[in-house]
């Protein structure tokens, strides 16, 4: 597969990035290395290799969810830059 400047421009547009001339050349070189690596992997015979589903046989040890009161309402309100009785005051950021 040939990596062209048009392909770099399309990828940049899709990813909402901008590249200058030097960056495009570096990106082209990197993409060519990636494609070469993938082509090398495609040469391997994987007929008798089972797909890897899990990285290890270990099982996650999860803790039970427990409700704990770690900070009181009054302590939380002390950290508020602006408050209105029992509530935090924040600036309006949504338009109707």
C-alpha positions as CSV (number, residue, x, y, z in Angstrom):
1,X,0.0,0.0,0.0
2,X,1.3,3.4,-0.9
3,X,0.9,6.3,1.5
4,X,0.2,9.4,-0.5
5,X,-0.1,13.1,0.6
6,X,-3.8,12.8,-0.2
7,X,-4.2,10.0,2.2
8,X,-2.4,11.9,4.9
9,X,-4.6,14.9,4.2
10,X,-7.7,12.7,4.5
11,X,-6.5,11.2,7.7
12,X,-5.7,14.6,9.1
13,X,-9.2,15.8,8.1
14,X,-10.9,12.8,9.7
15,X,-8.9,13.2,12.9
16,X,-9.2,17.0,13.0
17,X,-5.4,17.5,13.0
18,X,-3.2,19.6,10.9
19,X,0.3,18.7,9.6
20,X,2.9,20.8,8.0
21,X,5.3,19.5,5.3
22,X,7.9,18.0,7.7
23,X,5.2,16.4,9.9
24,X,3.5,14.9,6.8
25,X,6.8,13.2,5.8
26,X,7.4,11.9,9.3
27,X,3.9,10.6,9.4
28,X,4.3,9.0,6.0
29,X,7.4,7.2,7.2
30,X,5.7,6.0,10.4
31,X,2.7,4.7,8.5
32,X,4.9,2.9,6.0
33,X,6.8,1.2,8.9
34,X,3.4,0.2,10.4
35,X,2.2,-1.3,7.1
36,X,5.5,-3.1,6.6
37,X,5.2,-4.6,10.1
38,X,1.6,-5.7,9.5
39,X,2.7,-7.3,6.2
40,X,5.4,-9.2,8.0
41,X,2.8,-10.4,10.6
42,X,0.6,-11.6,7.7
43,X,3.4,-13.9,6.6
44,X,3.0,-16.0,9.8
45,X,1.1,-19.2,9.7
46,X,-1.6,-18.9,12.4
47,X,-3.8,-21.8,11.5
48,X,-3.2,-23.8,14.7
49,X,-3.1,-20.7,17.0
50,X,-6.1,-20.2,19.2
51,X,-7.4,-16.6,19.5
52,X,-6.3,-14.8,22.7
53,X,-9.3,-13.8,24.6
54,X,-7.8,-13.0,28.0
55,X,-4.3,-11.8,28.7
56,X,-4.0,-14.0,31.8
57,X,-6.0,-16.6,33.7
58,X,-6.2,-14.4,36.8
59,X,-9.7,-13.3,38.0
60,X,-10.4,-9.8,39.1
61,X,-10.9,-9.5,42.8
62,X,-13.5,-6.8,43.2
63,X,-14.6,-5.3,46.5
64,X,-18.2,-5.0,47.6
65,X,-19.7,-1.5,47.1
66,X,-20.3,-0.1,50.5
67,X,-21.9,3.3,51.2
68,X,-19.6,5.3,53.5
69,X,-19.9,8.9,54.7
70,X,-16.3,10.2,54.2
71,X,-17.0,13.9,54.3
72,X,-19.9,15.8,55.9
73,X,-22.1,18.1,54.0
74,X,-20.7,21.1,56.0
75,X,-17.1,20.1,55.2
76,X,-18.0,19.8,51.5
77,X,-19.6,23.3,51.5
78,X,-16.4,24.7,53.1
79,X,-14.6,23.9,49.8
80,X,-17.2,25.7,47.6
81,X,-16.0,28.9,46.0
82,X,-19.6,30.0,45.9
83,X,-22.6,28.5,47.6
84,X,-26.3,29.2,48.1
85,X,-27.6,27.6,51.3
86,X,-27.1,23.9,50.7
87,X,-26.0,24.0,47.1
88,X,-22.9,24.8,45.1
89,X,-23.3,27.8,42.8
90,X,-21.8,27.5,39.3
91,X,-21.8,29.9,36.4
92,X,-24.4,29.3,33.7
93,X,-22.9,27.6,30.7
94,X,-25.9,26.3,28.8
95,X,-27.9,28.4,26.4
96,X,-31.6,28.0,25.8
